Amino acid sequence: MNSATVRTLLVRGMLAGLCAGVLAFVFAYFVGEGSLDAAIAFEESGAHEHGEELVSRSVQSTAGLATGVLVFGVAIGGIAALAFCFALGRVGRFGARATAALTALAGFLLVYLVPILKYPANPPAVGDPDTLGKRTSLFVLMIALSVLLGTAAVLLGRRLAPAWGNWNASITGGAAFVAVVGAAMAVLPQGDAIPKGFPAADLWEFRLASIGIQAVLWSAFGLLFGYLAERVLEPRAVRGRVATLAA
């Protein structure tokens, strides 16, 4: 794959990430804001001290939320597009759409789902503000470990495949990933405890909404980028399908 093609896919990945970010923002606004408001109300009830609010809640829930989600979507789209360029043709005989879907699934699992099993998303009033830097560093470390170990598991499966077969090699690579990640989770420090009296239902809804936002983002990216990448890499196949539908 030449540099011009990689550059084109990078731009299209960022565009797909932007569009996926719009969908994720809509989901976050309508699904996630309720539990977040409940957590803020608990914090303001006196359970935790907090400083003066520099940005109003209405701005936080609209422009602030949109900016954060869209910037994250563009960044993730660019990184995932580069990962797609590396994975295409190296993880099996998959076309552009299938490779994009697998890249998005791997991103969701390695960048988000596995790390939050150790350090789940917490709303306001959960966690000591003085430990915010430490908790952020631990979460980033968990992401790095997850991505590195996931990559190592894929390489292990590829190395074992000629002798063991694709199925057995894939199972072995997956089992090794689970075992090493589990050991890492056992060694790393625990997150902050949930404050006494915090509503369990609100915490559960917040964490489900957090998972939902990421699932919408990565799913939309995989579908959109797969279509855009196919138009770059397999234009004849795309034109053939269009002609068939038009006939």
N, C-alpha and C positions, 0 to 999 in steps of 0.2 A: 504494500500500500504506500503510494508516494505521499510527499508532504502536502501537496495541494488537496488530495482527497482527505487526509487527516484534518486539515484546516477546515474544509467544508463540513465534515462530520462534527467537528468541534462546535462550529457556529450553529449547526442544526441541533446539536445536543443542548446547547444553551437556550435556543429558542423553544425546544420541547420542554426543558426544565422550567422556563418562564410560564408557558401555558399550563403545565402541571401545577406550578405554584399558584396560579389563579384558582384552579379547582380546589387545591388544598386550603387556600384562604377562605373560600366560600364554606367549605366543610368546617373549618376551625371556627368561623364566625357564628354559624348556626348551631353547631354541636358542642363546641368546646367552651364557649363563653359562659354558659350557665354554671358549670362547675367552678370555673375560675372566679366568677362573681361571688359564689358561695364561700370560696376559700378566702377571698379578700374580706368579706363580711366577718368571717371568723377571726381574721387577723385584727381587724379594726375593733372587735369587741373587747380587746384588752388582753388577749392571750399572748400576743407578741407586741413588742414595741417596734415602731417603724418611723422612719424619718418623714420629712415633708415631701409631699407628692410634687415632683417637678413637672410631670406631664399628666394631664387630666385623663381619667379613665376612658372617656369617650374617644379621645385621640389614640390611646393605647389599643383599644379594641377595634379600631378601624385603620387609620393611616399607619400606625405603628405596627400592628399585626400584619397588614398587607406588605409593608416594606420588608419586614423580617422574613416572611414566608417567600416572597418573590426573589429576594436576594439569595436566600438559601436554595431555592429551586434552580436559579441560574447557575450557581456555583456547583451544585450537585449534578446538574445536567452536563456541564463542561467536563467534570471529572469522570462521570459515568461514560461519556462519549469517548474519552481517551481509553478507559478500561475496555470499552467495546472494541476499539481498534486493536487493542492487544489480544483480546479473547477471540476475535473472529478467525475461524479456521484452526484454532489451537485447542479448543475444548470439545471438538466433535465436528461432524459434517453438517453444521446447521447454517441456514440462510441468515440474512440480515435480520429479519423480524424475530426469528427464534433466538438468535444471539442477543438481540436487544432485550427480549423478555427475560432471558437467563441473567443478563447483566443487571437488570432492574431487580430481579428477585434476589440475586446475591447481594446487591447493595442494601436492600431492605433488611435482609437477615444479618449481614455482617456489620453494617454501619449503624443500625438502629436496634433491631430486635434482640440480638445477643447481648449487646452492652446494657440494655435496660433490664435484662433479667438480673443483673448484678446491681445496677444503679437505676431504679425505675424513676420515671418522671414524677416530680413533686410540685404541687401548687404552692402559692404563697402561704406563709405561716408554717410550712414544713421545712425544717432545716435551720440551723444557726447561721445568721448572716456572716458571722466571723469566719465560718468554714467554707464560704462560697468558693474561694479560690482553690482550696484543697479538693473539694468535691468536683469542681470542673476539671481539674487536672486528672483526677482518678477516672472520670468518665471518658476523657480524651484518651487516656492510657488504655482503657478497656476497648475503645474503638480500634486503636492501633493494633492491639493484640488480636482482636477478632479478625481484622482484615489480613494481618500477616499469617495467622494460623489458618484462615480459610484458604489463602493462596497456597500455603504449604500443603494443605490437604489435597487440593486439586493437583499439584505437582506430584505428590505421592501417588495419587490414583493413576495418573498418566504413566508414571514409571512402572507401576505394578501391572498395568493393563495387558501388556504383551504376554506376560507369563500367567497371570491369574484370570484374565478375561475382564471385560469392562464392568460387569455387574459386581463381581467379587472385589475388584480394585476400588470401585466407587464406595461400596459398603465399608471397606477397610479405611479408606481416606476419611469418610464421614465419622466413623467410630473414633479414629485417632483425634479428629477435630473436637468431638464432644468430650473426650477424655481430658485433653490438654486444657481446653477452655474451662471445664469443670474444676480442674486443679488450680488454674489461675484465679477463678472466682473464690475458691476456698482460701487462698493465700491473701488476696487483696483485702484492705480494710472494708468494714461495713459502712453503709451510708448513715445519715442522721436518723434518729428515731422519730416516729410520728408523735407529735405533741398530744398529751392527754386531753381527751374531749373532742378531738377533731373528728367530724362526721365521716364514718367509714364509707358511706354511700357517695359522698362528694369526692373522696379520694379515689374511689373505684371509677367513678364517671370521668374524672379528670384523666386518669391513666388510660382508660379505654379511648377517650377522645384523642389523646396523644398518639396512640397506636394507629387510630383511624386516619389521622392527618398524614402520618408517614405512609400508610398503606395507599391512600389516595394519590399522594405525590409520586411514589415509586411506580404504582400501576399505570397512572396516566403517562408518566415519562416513558415507560417501557413500550406502551402502545403507540404513542406519538412518534417517538424517536425511531422505532422499528419501521414505521411507514416512511419517515423522511430518509432514513438510511437506505432503505430498499430502493428508493427513487434515485439515489446516487450510485449505489453499487450494482443494482440489478435493473437498469432502466428498461431493458427489453422485456423482462418478465412482467413489469408493471404495465407497459404498453400493451402487451398481449392480453392481460386480464381486462384492461379497459376496453379493448376491441371486442373481446368475447362478451362482455356485459352489454356493449352497445349493439351487438348483432341481434 
